[in-house]
């Protein structure tokens, strides 16, 4: 038996003992009061349980939403960094080609410099991409950590609400 059933059984036994000592009118009045009290206790327990479940669901949905938003933001940052890398590499290749065409009489020297320059630009673009991707990854990890903290805090608050509710209705809060 759960503690609420035990409490209800004790209450009914106490009412039964009290009824034996009462007059018939008092017995009827006590039975009505006992039935009303039992009904109210059950209603309160049901309402408290539903409220706790609703609070848990709302908290869980909010935390999941935060993780989803953080993931979308991180993916956008990675996509933009990738696009920047591609555009920069393309511009470097065009630049190298233009230099090669304009310096035909010093082709060997100019081409070598253009290749080095393109390589440097490509390396810098790659470094920029890597740094941006790392920052985006850090942002995702930080967001996930924050979401985990929020879930933990929500669980603690739900447990506290459960304990307070069970104590108010006279149940054992050990189940929370």
Buried (B, 14 or more C-beta within 10 A) or exposed (E): EEBBEEBBEEBBEEBEEEBEEBEEEEBEEBBEEBEEBBEEBEEBBEEBBEEBEEBBEEBBEEBEEBBEEBBEBBEEBBEEBEEBBEEBBEEBBEBBEEBBEEBEEEEEEBBEBBEEBBEEBBEEBEEBBEEBBEBBEEBBEEBBEBBEEBBEEBEEEBBEBBBEBBEEBBBBBEEB
